[in-house]
Amino acid sequence: MEILKVSGSSVPRSVAGAIAAVLRREETVAVQAVGAMAVNQAVKSMAIAREYLVDDAWDLAITPSFEHIDIDGAERTAIKFVCTRKARAVANDTQAPVPSEV
Amino acid sequence: MEILKVSGSSVPRSVAGAIAAVLRREETVAVQAVGAMAVNQAVKSMAIAREYLVDDAWDLAITPSFEHIDIDGAERTAIKFVCTRKARAVANDTQAPVPSEV
């Protein structure tokens, strides 16, 4: 499974584009984030990726989990989001527009 | 759908307990968070809730979306996570233990 690493300075629209690109050719992609800012950017990215996949008739189902990773010899706790594409429910299409400041 | 509001000072294990409790009687529950700290606590809560539901043979599928809400007359952008219970895949059970500091 491909892993996209997201930081607190990642641009959500760019990460969203990467998520959508992987999910057009694979069933799942993992998004990894360490720290609150990175987790927040990851979540925004996944919400935007749902919009990018509308025309493909895909939606996302996400499962978050804790993961212990090694960064420069120190153990850190990461959040790993496994994103799985699923058929889009028409009635599900009620998301507010992506805010312009994102 | 029941909505659980999470703040930056919410305790993930408590929110996880609330998520699991709703999902034992309903198919879905929404978790709402405003701001990076609240989003991070919400994500940790949902990861822990997956553990709490293992004995029920449920797992979570989450879809995040943007939502515009009114807080004291000001429009804020919230993240709404719709959590849907699903049958647990046995092979899926590879999450690292919940960190003690959470």
N, CA and C atoms of all chains as a GROMACS GRO file, in nm:
protein
  612
    1MET      N    1   0.086  -0.119   0.000
    1MET     CA    2   0.000   0.000   0.000
    1MET      C    3   0.089   0.124   0.000
    2GLU      N    4   0.062   0.214  -0.091
    2GLU     CA    5   0.141   0.337  -0.098
    2GLU      C    6   0.115   0.423   0.027
    3ILE      N    7   0.220   0.488   0.079
    3ILE     CA    8   0.205   0.573   0.197
    3ILE      C    9   0.239   0.717   0.161
    4LEU      N   10   0.145   0.808   0.186
    4LEU     CA   11   0.169   0.951   0.164
    4LEU      C   12   0.195   1.014   0.301
    5LYS      N   13   0.311   1.076   0.317
    5LYS     CA   14   0.344   1.137   0.445
    5LYS      C   15   0.304   1.284   0.443
    6VAL      N   16   0.229   1.325   0.543
    6VAL     CA   17   0.176   1.461   0.549
    6VAL      C   18   0.239   1.532   0.669
    7SER      N   19   0.282   1.657   0.648
    7SER     CA   20   0.335   1.737   0.758
    7SER      C   21   0.241   1.853   0.787
    8GLY      N   22   0.274   1.930   0.890
    8GLY     CA   23   0.192   2.045   0.925
    8GLY      C   24   0.194   2.154   0.820
    9SER      N   25   0.294   2.151   0.733
    9SER     CA   26   0.303   2.253   0.628
    9SER      C   27   0.261   2.199   0.491
   10SER      N   28   0.210   2.077   0.488
   10SER     CA   29   0.160   2.024   0.360
   10SER      C   30   0.040   2.105   0.314
   11VAL      N   31   0.025   2.118   0.184
   11VAL     CA   32  -0.087   2.192   0.125
   11VAL      C   33  -0.201   2.093   0.097
   12PRO      N   34  -0.315   2.110   0.165
   12PRO     CA   35  -0.422   2.010   0.154
   12PRO      C   36  -0.466   1.981   0.009
   13ARG      N   37  -0.477   2.084  -0.074
   13ARG     CA   38  -0.521   2.057  -0.212
   13ARG      C   39  -0.420   1.971  -0.288
   14SER      N   40  -0.291   1.990  -0.258
   14SER     CA   41  -0.189   1.908  -0.325
   14SER      C   42  -0.194   1.763  -0.276
   15VAL      N   43  -0.205   1.748  -0.144
   15VAL     CA   44  -0.214   1.612  -0.089
   15VAL      C   45  -0.340   1.543  -0.142
   16ALA      N   46  -0.450   1.621  -0.149
   16ALA     CA   47  -0.576   1.566  -0.199
   16ALA      C   48  -0.559   1.515  -0.342
   17GLY      N   49  -0.485   1.590  -0.422
   17GLY     CA   50  -0.461   1.548  -0.560
   17GLY      C   51  -0.383   1.417  -0.564
   18ALA      N   52  -0.287   1.404  -0.473
   18ALA     CA   53  -0.208   1.280  -0.467
   18ALA      C   54  -0.293   1.162  -0.421
   19ILE      N   55  -0.378   1.186  -0.322
   19ILE     CA   56  -0.468   1.078  -0.274
   19ILE      C   57  -0.558   1.033  -0.388
   20ALA      N   58  -0.618   1.129  -0.457
   20ALA     CA   59  -0.711   1.096  -0.565
   20ALA      C   60  -0.639   1.020  -0.677
   21ALA      N   61  -0.516   1.064  -0.707
   21ALA     CA   62  -0.441   0.999  -0.816
   21ALA      C   63  -0.413   0.853  -0.783
   22VAL      N   64  -0.373   0.826  -0.659
   22VAL     CA   65  -0.346   0.686  -0.622
   22VAL      C   66  -0.475   0.605  -0.628
   23LEU      N   67  -0.584   0.664  -0.577
   23LEU     CA   68  -0.709   0.586  -0.569
   23LEU      C   69  -0.774   0.564  -0.706
   24ARG      N   70  -0.729   0.636  -0.806
   24ARG     CA   71  -0.779   0.605  -0.941
   24ARG      C   72  -0.716   0.479  -0.997
   25ARG      N   73  -0.600   0.437  -0.940
   25ARG     CA   74  -0.536   0.315  -0.990
   25ARG      C   75  -0.525   0.204  -0.887
   26GLU      N   76  -0.542   0.238  -0.757
   26GLU     CA   77  -0.533   0.136  -0.652
   26GLU      C   78  -0.658   0.147  -0.564
   27GLU      N   79  -0.685   0.040  -0.491
   27GLU     CA   80  -0.805   0.041  -0.408
   27GLU      C   81  -0.784   0.117  -0.277
   28THR      N   82  -0.660   0.120  -0.228
   28THR     CA   83  -0.633   0.185  -0.100
   28THR      C   84  -0.506   0.269  -0.106
   29VAL      N   85  -0.499   0.367  -0.018
   29VAL     CA   86  -0.376   0.443   0.001
   29VAL      C   87  -0.369   0.480   0.149
   30ALA      N   88  -0.248   0.483   0.205
   30ALA     CA   89  -0.232   0.522   0.345
   30ALA      C   90  -0.181   0.665   0.353
   31VAL      N   91  -0.233   0.740   0.449
   31VAL     CA   92  -0.188   0.877   0.475
   31VAL      C   93  -0.133   0.877   0.618
   32GLN      N   94  -0.008   0.919   0.633
   32GLN     CA   95   0.057   0.914   0.765
   32GLN      C   96   0.085   1.056   0.814
   33ALA      N   97   0.054   1.083   0.941
   33ALA     CA   98   0.074   1.217   0.997
   33ALA      C   99   0.126   1.206   1.140
   34VAL      N  100   0.222   1.291   1.175
   34VAL     CA  101   0.275   1.296   1.312
   34VAL      C  102   0.249   1.435   1.370
   35GLY      N  103   0.173   1.442   1.475
   35GLY     CA  104   0.144   1.571   1.540
   35GLY      C  105   0.011   1.629   1.495
   36ALA      N  106  -0.043   1.717   1.582
   36ALA     CA  107  -0.178   1.771   1.560
   36ALA      C  108  -0.190   1.849   1.430
   37MET      N  109  -0.090   1.930   1.397
   37MET     CA  110  -0.099   2.011   1.276
   37MET      C  111  -0.100   1.922   1.151
   38ALA      N  112  -0.016   1.820   1.154
   38ALA     CA  113  -0.011   1.728   1.040
   38ALA      C  114  -0.142   1.648   1.028
   39VAL      N  115  -0.195   1.606   1.142
   39VAL     CA  116  -0.322   1.532   1.139
   39VAL      C  117  -0.432   1.619   1.080
   40ASN      N  118  -0.433   1.747   1.119
   40ASN     CA  119  -0.534   1.840   1.068
   40ASN      C  120  -0.521   1.858   0.916
   41GLN      N  121  -0.398   1.873   0.869
   41GLN     CA  122  -0.378   1.887   0.724
   41GLN      C  123  -0.420   1.759   0.652
   42ALA      N  124  -0.391   1.646   0.713
   42ALA     CA  125  -0.429   1.518   0.651
   42ALA      C  126  -0.581   1.506   0.639
   43VAL      N  127  -0.652   1.548   0.744
   43VAL     CA  128  -0.798   1.537   0.743
   43VAL      C  129  -0.858   1.630   0.636
   44LYS      N  130  -0.805   1.753   0.628
   44LYS     CA  131  -0.854   1.844   0.525
   44LYS      C  132  -0.826   1.785   0.386
   45SER      N  133  -0.708   1.728   0.370
   45SER     CA  134  -0.673   1.668   0.241
   45SER      C  135  -0.770   1.558   0.201
   46MET      N  136  -0.807   1.475   0.297
   46MET     CA  137  -0.898   1.364   0.265
   46MET      C  138  -1.039   1.414   0.234
   47ALA      N  139  -1.081   1.522   0.304
   47ALA     CA  140  -1.213   1.580   0.274
   47ALA      C  141  -1.214   1.638   0.133
   48ILE      N  142  -1.104   1.702   0.094
   48ILE     CA  143  -1.095   1.758  -0.042
   48ILE      C  144  -1.086   1.646  -0.146
   49ALA      N  145  -1.010   1.541  -0.113
   49ALA     CA  146  -0.997   1.429  -0.207
   49ALA      C  147  -1.133   1.370  -0.241
   50ARG      N  148  -1.225   1.370  -0.146
   50ARG     CA  149  -1.361   1.321  -0.175
   50ARG      C  150  -1.422   1.400  -0.289
   51GLU      N  151  -1.399   1.532  -0.288
   51GLU     CA  152  -1.453   1.617  -0.396
   51GLU      C  153  -1.386   1.584  -0.528
   52TYR      N  154  -1.254   1.563  -0.524
   52TYR     CA  155  -1.180   1.535  -0.647
   52TYR      C  156  -1.225   1.404  -0.711
   53LEU      N  157  -1.282   1.314  -0.630
   53LEU     CA  158  -1.321   1.182  -0.682
   53LEU      C  159  -1.468   1.174  -0.722
   54VAL      N  160  -1.540   1.286  -0.709
   54VAL     CA  161  -1.683   1.285  -0.742
   54VAL      C  162  -1.705   1.242  -0.887
   55ASP      N  163  -1.628   1.299  -0.978
   55ASP     CA  164  -1.648   1.268  -1.120
   55ASP      C  165  -1.611   1.124  -1.155
   56ASP      N  166  -1.532   1.062  -1.067
   56ASP     CA  167  -1.498   0.920  -1.087
   56ASP      C  168  -1.602   0.829  -1.022
   57ALA      N  169  -1.702   0.891  -0.955
   57ALA     CA  170  -1.807   0.818  -0.882
   57ALA      C  171  -1.750   0.737  -0.765
   58TRP      N  172  -1.634   0.781  -0.714
   58TRP     CA  173  -1.577   0.719  -0.596
   58TRP      C  174  -1.598   0.809  -0.474
   59ASP      N  175  -1.605   0.747  -0.358
   59ASP     CA  176  -1.600   0.820  -0.232
   59ASP      C  177  -1.492   0.751  -0.146
   60LEU      N  178  -1.464   0.805  -0.029
   60LEU     CA  179  -1.362   0.749   0.059
   60LEU      C  180  -1.422   0.687   0.184
   61ALA      N  181  -1.367   0.577   0.227
   61ALA     CA  182  -1.392   0.524   0.362
   61ALA      C  183  -1.256   0.517   0.429
   62ILE      N  184  -1.247   0.577   0.547
   62ILE     CA  185  -1.118   0.594   0.613
   62ILE      C  186  -1.118   0.521   0.747
   63THR      N  187  -1.009   0.453   0.778
   63THR     CA  188  -0.992   0.399   0.914
   63THR      C  189  -0.859   0.451   0.970
   64PRO      N  190  -0.868   0.521   1.083
   64PRO     CA  191  -0.747   0.573   1.147
   64PRO      C  192  -0.692   0.474   1.249
   65SER      N  193  -0.560   0.470   1.262
   65SER     CA  194  -0.501   0.387   1.367
   65SER      C  195  -0.371   0.452   1.414
   66PHE      N  196  -0.328   0.412   1.531
   66PHE     CA  197  -0.199   0.457   1.584
   66PHE      C  198  -0.088   0.371   1.525
   67GLU      N  199   0.026   0.432   1.509
   67GLU     CA  200   0.140   0.360   1.456
   67GLU      C  201   0.264   0.415   1.524
   68HIS      N  202   0.354   0.328   1.565
   68HIS     CA  203   0.478   0.376   1.627
   68HIS      C  204   0.585   0.377   1.521
   69ILE      N  205   0.641   0.494   1.498
   69ILE     CA  206   0.743   0.503   1.394
   69ILE      C  207   0.870   0.563   1.453
   70ASP      N  208   0.977   0.542   1.384
   70ASP     CA  209   1.108   0.589   1.428
   70ASP      C  210   1.145   0.712   1.345
   71ILE      N  211   1.165   0.826   1.413
   71ILE     CA  212   1.212   0.946   1.343
   71ILE      C  213   1.345   0.987   1.405
   72ASP      N  214   1.451   0.974   1.326
   72ASP     CA  215   1.586   1.009   1.373
   72ASP      C  216   1.619   0.941   1.507
   73GLY      N  217   1.582   0.815   1.518
   73GLY     CA  218   1.617   0.737   1.636
   73GLY      C  219   1.521   0.752   1.754
   74ALA      N  220   1.424   0.843   1.743
   74ALA     CA  221   1.328   0.861   1.852
   74ALA      C  222   1.194   0.800   1.810
   75GLU      N  223   1.129   0.728   1.903
   75GLU     CA  224   0.998   0.672   1.869
   75GLU      C  225   0.891   0.779   1.880
   76ARG      N  226   0.814   0.793   1.775
   76ARG     CA  227   0.704   0.889   1.774
   76ARG      C  228   0.575   0.814   1.743
   77THR      N  229   0.465   0.869   1.788
   77THR     CA  230   0.336   0.810   1.756
   77THR      C  231   0.276   0.882   1.635
   78ALA      N  232   0.250   0.807   1.532
   78ALA     CA  233   0.187   0.862   1.412
   78ALA      C  234   0.042   0.815   1.406
   79ILE      N  235  -0.034   0.890   1.328
   79ILE     CA  236  -0.168   0.841   1.292
   79ILE      C  237  -0.159   0.794   1.147
   80LYS      N  238  -0.206   0.673   1.124
   80LYS     CA  239  -0.213   0.623   0.987
   80LYS      C  240  -0.360   0.613   0.948
   81PHE      N  241  -0.394   0.682   0.840
   81PHE     CA  242  -0.531   0.675   0.786
   81PHE      C  243  -0.527   0.583   0.665
   82VAL      N  244  -0.596   0.473   0.671
   82VAL     CA  245  -0.608   0.390   0.551
   82VAL      C  246  -0.734   0.435   0.477
   83CYS      N  247  -0.713   0.485   0.355
   83CYS     CA  248  -0.822   0.536   0.273
   83CYS      C  249  -0.857   0.432   0.168
   84THR      N  250  -0.980   0.389   0.167
   84THR     CA  251  -1.028   0.290   0.070
   84THR      C  252  -1.134   0.355  -0.016
   85ARG      N  253  -1.124   0.337  -0.145
   85ARG     CA  254  -1.228   0.395  -0.232
   85ARG      C  255  -1.352   0.309  -0.224
   86LYS      N  256  -1.466   0.374  -0.237
   86LYS     CA  257  -1.594   0.300  -0.239
   86LYS      C  258  -1.688   0.372  -0.334
   87ALA      N  259  -1.788   0.300  -0.380
   87ALA     CA  260  -1.886   0.361  -0.471
   87ALA      C  261  -1.953   0.477  -0.400
   88ARG      N  262  -1.975   0.584  -0.472
   88ARG     CA  263  -2.031   0.705  -0.414
   88ARG      C  264  -2.183   0.694  -0.402
   89ALA      N  265  -2.235   0.724  -0.285
   89ALA     CA  266  -2.380   0.730  -0.266
   89ALA      C  267  -2.428   0.868  -0.310
   90VAL      N  268  -2.529   0.873  -0.395
   90VAL     CA  269  -2.576   1.002  -0.445
   90VAL      C  270  -2.628   1.089  -0.330
   91ALA      N  271  -2.698   1.028  -0.238
   91ALA     CA  272  -2.757   1.103  -0.127
   91ALA      C  273  -2.650   1.158  -0.033
   92ASN      N  274  -2.528   1.111  -0.052
   92ASN     CA  275  -2.417   1.146   0.036
   92ASN      C  276  -2.356   1.280  -0.002
   93ASP      N  277  -2.403   1.334  -0.115
   93ASP     CA  278  -2.333   1.446  -0.178
   93ASP      C  279  -2.375   1.581  -0.121
   94THR      N  280  -2.366   1.596   0.009
   94THR     CA  281  -2.418   1.716   0.073
   94THR      C  282  -2.310   1.796   0.143
   95GLN      N  283  -2.186   1.771   0.106
   95GLN     CA  284  -2.077   1.842   0.172
   95GLN      C  285  -2.080   1.991   0.140
   96ALA      N  286  -2.047   2.074   0.238
   96ALA     CA  287  -2.034   2.216   0.213
   96ALA      C  288  -1.916   2.238   0.118
   97PRO      N  289  -1.914   2.347   0.041
   97PRO     CA  290  -1.802   2.372  -0.048
   97PRO      C  291  -1.670   2.378   0.030
   98VAL      N  292  -1.563   2.337  -0.034
   98VAL     CA  293  -1.431   2.346   0.029
   98VAL      C  294  -1.402   2.494   0.056
   99PRO      N  295  -1.369   2.530   0.180
   99PRO     CA  296  -1.346   2.672   0.212
   99PRO      C  297  -1.229   2.727   0.132
  100SER      N  298  -1.238   2.851   0.092
  100SER     CA  299  -1.136   2.909   0.006
  100SER      C  300  -1.002   2.924   0.078
  101GLU      N  301  -1.005   2.931   0.212
  101GLU     CA  302  -0.879   2.951   0.284
  101GLU      C  303  -0.799   2.822   0.300
  102VAL      N  304  -0.857   2.708   0.264
  102VAL     CA  305  -0.785   2.582   0.281
  102VAL      C  306  -0.678   2.567   0.173
  103MET      N  307  -2.908   1.181   1.298
  103MET     CA  308  -2.779   1.123   1.339
  103MET      C  309  -2.726   1.201   1.460
  104GLU      N  310  -2.685   1.128   1.561
  104GLU     CA  311  -2.634   1.193   1.682
  104GLU      C  312  -2.500   1.262   1.651
  105ILE      N  313  -2.480   1.383   1.707
  105ILE     CA  314  -2.355   1.456   1.683
  105ILE      C  315  -2.279   1.470   1.815
  106LEU      N  316  -2.154   1.424   1.816
  106LEU     CA  317  -2.067   1.442   1.933
  106LEU      C  318  -1.971   1.556   1.902
  107LYS      N  319  -1.974   1.661   1.984
  107LYS     CA  320  -1.884   1.774   1.961
  107LYS      C  321  -1.755   1.756   2.040
  108VAL      N  322  -1.644   1.768   1.971
  108VAL     CA  323  -1.513   1.744   2.033
  108VAL      C  324  -1.436   1.876   2.034
  109SER      N  325  -1.371   1.907   2.146
  109SER     CA  326  -1.287   2.027   2.154
  109SER      C  327  -1.142   1.985   2.171
  110GLY      N  328  -1.053   2.083   2.172
  110GLY     CA  329  -0.912   2.055   2.188
  110GLY      C  330  -0.877   1.999   2.325
  111SER      N  331  -0.967   2.017   2.421
  111SER     CA  332  -0.940   1.964   2.555
  111SER      C  333  -1.022   1.838   2.585
  112SER      N  334  -1.092   1.787   2.485
  112SER     CA  335  -1.166   1.662   2.506
  112SER      C  336  -1.068   1.547   2.532
  113VAL      N  337  -1.110   1.454   2.614
  113VAL     CA  338  -1.027   1.338   2.647
  113VAL      C  339  -1.059   1.226   2.550
  114PRO      N  340  -0.961   1.185   2.466
  114PRO     CA  341  -0.990   1.087   2.362
  114PRO      C  342  -1.055   0.958   2.411
  115ARG      N  343  -1.010   0.906   2.524
  115ARG     CA  344  -1.070   0.780   2.571
  115ARG      C  345  -1.217   0.799   2.606
  116SER      N  346  -1.253   0.916   2.659
  116SER     CA  347  -1.393   0.942   2.693
  116SER      C  348  -1.478   0.957   2.567
  117VAL      N  349  -1.425   1.034   2.471
  117VAL     CA  350  -1.499   1.050   2.345
  117VAL      C  351  -1.513   0.915   2.275
  118ALA      N  352  -1.406   0.835   2.281
  118ALA     CA  353  -1.410   0.702   2.219
  118ALA      C  354  -1.520   0.616   2.281
  119GLY      N  355  -1.534   0.627   2.412
  119GLY     CA  356  -1.640   0.553   2.480
  119GLY      C  357  -1.777   0.596   2.433
  120ALA      N  358  -1.793   0.726   2.411
  120ALA     CA  359  -1.922   0.778   2.364
  120ALA      C  360  -1.950   0.732   2.221
  121ILE      N  361  -1.847   0.736   2.136
  121ILE     CA  362  -1.864   0.690   1.997
  121ILE      C  363  -1.906   0.542   1.996
  122ALA      N  364  -1.834   0.462   2.074
  122ALA     CA  365  -1.864   0.318   2.077
  122ALA      C  366  -2.005   0.293   2.131
  123ALA      N  367  -2.045   0.370   2.230
  123ALA     CA  368  -2.177   0.350   2.290
  123ALA      C  369  -2.288   0.379   2.188
  124VAL      N  370  -2.270   0.488   2.112
  124VAL     CA  371  -2.373   0.520   2.010
  124VAL      C  372  -2.374   0.412   1.903
  125LEU      N  373  -2.256   0.368   1.860
  125LEU     CA  374  -2.250   0.271   1.748
  125LEU      C  375  -2.297   0.131   1.788
  126ARG      N  376  -2.310   0.107   1.918
  126ARG     CA  377  -2.368  -0.022   1.958
  126ARG      C  378  -2.520  -0.022   1.938
  127ARG      N  379  -2.580   0.098   1.928
  127ARG     CA  380  -2.726   0.101   1.909
  127ARG      C  381  -2.768   0.165   1.778
  128GLU      N  382  -2.678   0.241   1.712
  128GLU     CA  383  -2.710   0.307   1.585
  128GLU      C  384  -2.604   0.271   1.484
  129GLU      N  385  -2.638   0.288   1.356
  129GLU     CA  386  -2.542   0.252   1.252
  129GLU      C  387  -2.436   0.359   1.232
  130THR      N  388  -2.472   0.486   1.260
  130THR     CA  389  -2.378   0.596   1.236
  130THR      C  390  -2.378   0.694   1.352
  131VAL      N  391  -2.269   0.768   1.364
  131VAL     CA  392  -2.262   0.880   1.458
  131VAL      C  393  -2.171   0.984   1.394
  132ALA      N  394  -2.202   1.111   1.416
  132ALA     CA  395  -2.117   1.218   1.362
  132ALA      C  396  -2.031   1.275   1.474
  133VAL      N  397  -1.905   1.305   1.440
  133VAL     CA  398  -1.813   1.370   1.534
  133VAL      C  399  -1.773   1.503   1.472
  134GLN      N  400  -1.796   1.612   1.545
  134GLN     CA  401  -1.771   1.746   1.491
  134GLN      C  402  -1.655   1.812   1.566
  135ALA      N  403  -1.565   1.875   1.491
  135ALA     CA  404  -1.448   1.939   1.554
  135ALA      C  405  -1.417   2.069   1.482
  136VAL      N  406  -1.383   2.174   1.559
  136VAL     CA  407  -1.343   2.304   1.502
  136VAL      C  408  -1.200   2.333   1.547
  137GLY      N  409  -1.110   2.343   1.451
  137GLY     CA  410  -0.970   2.375   1.484
  137GLY      C  411  -0.882   2.252   1.488
  138ALA      N  412  -0.752   2.275   1.467
  138ALA     CA  413  -0.657   2.164   1.454
  138ALA      C  414  -0.651   2.077   1.579
  139MET      N  415  -0.652   2.141   1.698
  139MET     CA  416  -0.641   2.062   1.821
  139MET      C  417  -0.762   1.972   1.838
  140ALA      N  418  -0.880   2.026   1.807
  140ALA     CA  419  -1.003   1.948   1.820
  140ALA      C  420  -1.007   1.835   1.717
  141VAL      N  421  -0.961   1.864   1.595
  141VAL     CA  422  -0.957   1.760   1.492
  141VAL      C  423  -0.865   1.647   1.535
  142ASN      N  424  -0.750   1.683   1.593
  142ASN     CA  425  -0.655   1.582   1.640
  142ASN      C  426  -0.716   1.495   1.750
  143GLN      N  427  -0.784   1.558   1.845
  143GLN     CA  428  -0.848   1.480   1.952
  143GLN      C  429  -0.956   1.390   1.895
  144ALA      N  430  -1.029   1.441   1.795
  144ALA     CA  431  -1.135   1.361   1.732
  144ALA      C  432  -1.077   1.237   1.664
  145VAL      N  433  -0.965   1.256   1.594
  145VAL     CA  434  -0.903   1.143   1.523
  145VAL      C  435  -0.853   1.038   1.623
  146LYS      N  436  -0.788   1.085   1.731
  146LYS     CA  437  -0.742   0.989   1.832
  146LYS      C  438  -0.862   0.914   1.891
  147SER      N  439  -0.970   0.987   1.915
  147SER     CA  440  -1.090   0.925   1.972
  147SER      C  441  -1.144   0.815   1.881
  148MET      N  442  -1.145   0.842   1.751
  148MET     CA  443  -1.200   0.743   1.657
  148MET      C  444  -1.109   0.621   1.648
  149ALA      N  445  -0.976   0.645   1.654
  149ALA     CA  446  -0.882   0.531   1.651
  149ALA      C  447  -0.902   0.443   1.775
  150ILE      N  448  -0.922   0.507   1.890
  150ILE     CA  449  -0.945   0.430   2.014
  150ILE      C  450  -1.081   0.360   2.010
  151ALA      N  451  -1.182   0.428   1.954
  151ALA     CA  452  -1.316   0.367   1.946
  151ALA      C  453  -1.310   0.235   1.868
  152ARG      N  454  -1.223   0.229   1.767
  152ARG     CA  455  -1.209   0.103   1.692
  152ARG      C  456  -1.169  -0.012   1.785
  153GLU      N  457  -1.082   0.019   1.881
  153GLU     CA  458  -1.040  -0.083   1.978
  153GLU      C  459  -1.155  -0.123   2.069
  154TYR      N  460  -1.232  -0.022   2.112
  154TYR     CA  461  -1.343  -0.049   2.203
  154TYR      C  462  -1.450  -0.136   2.137
  155LEU      N  463  -1.455  -0.135   2.003
  155LEU     CA  464  -1.560  -0.210   1.932
  155LEU      C  465  -1.513  -0.348   1.885
  156VAL      N  466  -1.386  -0.383   1.917
  156VAL     CA  467  -1.333  -0.513   1.871
  156VAL      C  468  -1.421  -0.628   1.923
  157ASP      N  469  -1.456  -0.624   2.051
  157ASP     CA  470  -1.534  -0.734   2.109
  157ASP      C  471  -1.676  -0.741   2.054
  158ASP      N  472  -1.722  -0.631   1.994
  158ASP     CA  473  -1.853  -0.631   1.930
  158ASP      C  474  -1.842  -0.676   1.784
  159ALA      N  475  -1.718  -0.701   1.739
  159ALA     CA  476  -1.690  -0.740   1.598
  159ALA      C  477  -1.726  -0.628   1.501
  160TRP      N  478  -1.725  -0.504   1.548
  160TRP     CA  479  -1.746  -0.389   1.462
  160TRP      C  480  -1.614  -0.318   1.436
  161ASP      N  481  -1.606  -0.254   1.323
  161ASP     CA  482  -1.497  -0.161   1.295
  161ASP      C  483  -1.562  -0.031   1.247
  162LEU      N  484  -1.481   0.071   1.222
  162LEU     CA  485  -1.533   0.201   1.179
  162LEU      C  486  -1.492   0.232   1.036
  163ALA      N  487  -1.584   0.293   0.960
  163ALA     CA  488  -1.549   0.357   0.833
  163ALA      C  489  -1.588   0.503   0.850
  164ILE      N  490  -1.495   0.592   0.819
  164ILE     CA  491  -1.516   0.734   0.847
  164ILE      C  492  -1.509   0.814   0.718
  165THR      N  493  -1.600   0.910   0.704
  165THR     CA  494  -1.588   1.005   0.593
  165THR      C  495  -1.588   1.146   0.651
  166PRO      N  496  -1.482   1.222   0.624
  166PRO     CA  497  -1.472   1.359   0.674
  166PRO      C  498  -1.527   1.458   0.572
  167SER      N  499  -1.587   1.564   0.620
  167SER     CA  500  -1.632   1.670   0.529
  167SER      C  501  -1.624   1.805   0.600
  168PHE      N  502  -1.622   1.910   0.521
  168PHE     CA  503  -1.625   2.045   0.576
  168PHE      C  504  -1.770   2.083   0.606
  169GLU      N  505  -1.785   2.163   0.708
  169GLU     CA  506  -1.919   2.208   0.745
  169GLU      C  507  -1.906   2.351   0.795
  170HIS      N  508  -1.996   2.437   0.753
  170HIS     CA  509  -1.992   2.575   0.802
  170HIS      C  510  -2.091   2.587   0.915
  171ILE      N  511  -2.039   2.624   1.031
  171ILE     CA  512  -2.128   2.635   1.146
  171ILE      C  513  -2.117   2.774   1.206
  172ASP      N  514  -2.218   2.808   1.283
  172ASP     CA  515  -2.224   2.939   1.346
  172ASP      C  516  -2.186   2.925   1.494
  173ILE      N  517  -2.080   2.994   1.535
  173ILE     CA  518  -2.043   2.994   1.678
  173ILE      C  519  -2.048   3.138   1.726
  174ASP      N  520  -2.144   3.167   1.815
  174ASP     CA  521  -2.162   3.302   1.869
  174ASP      C  522  -2.170   3.407   1.758
  175GLY      N  523  -2.243   3.374   1.651
  175GLY     CA  524  -2.265   3.472   1.544
  175GLY      C  525  -2.156   3.478   1.439
  176ALA      N  526  -2.045   3.406   1.461
  176ALA     CA  527  -1.937   3.405   1.362
  176ALA      C  528  -1.938   3.271   1.288
  177GLU      N  529  -1.917   3.278   1.155
  177GLU     CA  530  -1.913   3.152   1.081
  177GLU      C  531  -1.776   3.088   1.096
  178ARG      N  532  -1.775   2.963   1.133
  178ARG     CA  533  -1.650   2.888   1.146
  178ARG      C  534  -1.658   2.764   1.058
  179THR      N  535  -1.542   2.715   1.018
  179THR     CA  536  -1.539   2.592   0.941
  179THR      C  537  -1.510   2.476   1.034
  180ALA      N  538  -1.601   2.382   1.036
  180ALA     CA  539  -1.583   2.262   1.118
  180ALA      C  540  -1.551   2.144   1.027
  181ILE      N  541  -1.494   2.043   1.088
  181ILE     CA  542  -1.483   1.914   1.019
  181ILE      C  543  -1.587   1.823   1.081
  182LYS      N  544  -1.667   1.761   0.996
  182LYS     CA  545  -1.762   1.661   1.044
  182LYS      C  546  -1.716   1.524   0.996
  183PHE      N  547  -1.696   1.434   1.091
  183PHE     CA  548  -1.660   1.296   1.058
  183PHE      C  549  -1.786   1.210   1.074
  184VAL      N  550  -1.834   1.152   0.966
  184VAL     CA  551  -1.944   1.058   0.980
  184VAL      C  552  -1.883   0.919   1.000
  185CYS      N  553  -1.911   0.860   1.116
  185CYS     CA  554  -1.856   0.728   1.151
  185CYS      C  555  -1.964   0.624   1.131
  186THR      N  556  -1.938   0.528   1.047
  186THR     CA  557  -2.033   0.420   1.021
  186THR      C  558  -1.972   0.289   1.069
  187ARG      N  559  -2.049   0.210   1.139
  187ARG     CA  560  -1.994   0.081   1.183
  187ARG      C  561  -1.996  -0.016   1.067
  188LYS      N  562  -1.898  -0.104   1.067
  188LYS     CA  563  -1.895  -0.209   0.964
  188LYS      C  564  -1.838  -0.335   1.026
  189ALA      N  565  -1.865  -0.447   0.964
  189ALA     CA  566  -1.814  -0.574   1.016
  189ALA      C  567  -1.662  -0.569   1.017
  190ARG      N  568  -1.603  -0.622   1.121
  190ARG     CA  569  -1.458  -0.616   1.138
  190ARG      C  570  -1.390  -0.724   1.054
  191ALA      N  571  -1.287  -0.683   0.981
  191ALA     CA  572  -1.206  -0.780   0.908
  191ALA      C  573  -1.098  -0.832   1.002
  192VAL      N  574  -1.083  -0.962   1.012
  192VAL     CA  575  -0.986  -1.019   1.105
  192VAL      C  576  -0.844  -0.975   1.069
  193ALA      N  577  -0.814  -0.975   0.940
  193ALA     CA  578  -0.679  -0.940   0.896
  193ALA      C  579  -0.646  -0.794   0.920
  194ASN      N  580  -0.748  -0.719   0.956
  194ASN     CA  581  -0.735  -0.575   0.975
  194ASN      C  582  -0.681  -0.541   1.113
  195ASP      N  583  -0.667  -0.645   1.196
  195ASP     CA  584  -0.646  -0.622   1.339
  195ASP      C  585  -0.498  -0.603   1.371
  196THR      N  586  -0.433  -0.510   1.306
  196THR     CA  587  -0.289  -0.496   1.321
  196THR      C  588  -0.251  -0.361   1.380
  197GLN      N  589  -0.346  -0.294   1.442
  197GLN     CA  590  -0.317  -0.163   1.498
  197GLN      C  591  -0.218  -0.173   1.615
  198ALA      N  592  -0.126  -0.077   1.622
  198ALA     CA  593  -0.036  -0.070   1.737
  198ALA      C  594  -0.121  -0.040   1.861
  199PRO      N  595  -0.072  -0.080   1.980
  199PRO     CA  596  -0.147  -0.051   2.101
  199PRO      C  597  -0.170   0.100   2.116
  200VAL      N  598  -0.283   0.136   2.177
  200VAL     CA  599  -0.310   0.277   2.202
  200VAL      C  600  -0.201   0.330   2.295
  201PRO      N  601  -0.134   0.439   2.258
  201PRO     CA  602  -0.023   0.490   2.341
  201PRO      C  603  -0.073   0.531   2.479
  202SER      N  604   0.008   0.509   2.581
  202SER     CA  605  -0.037   0.536   2.719
  202SER      C  606  -0.057   0.685   2.743
  203GLU      N  607   0.010   0.771   2.663
  203GLU     CA  608  -0.003   0.915   2.689
  203GLU      C  609  -0.131   0.974   2.630
  204VAL      N  610  -0.206   0.896   2.554
  204VAL     CA  611  -0.328   0.950   2.492
  204VAL      C  612  -0.438   0.962   2.597
   0.00000   0.00000   0.00000
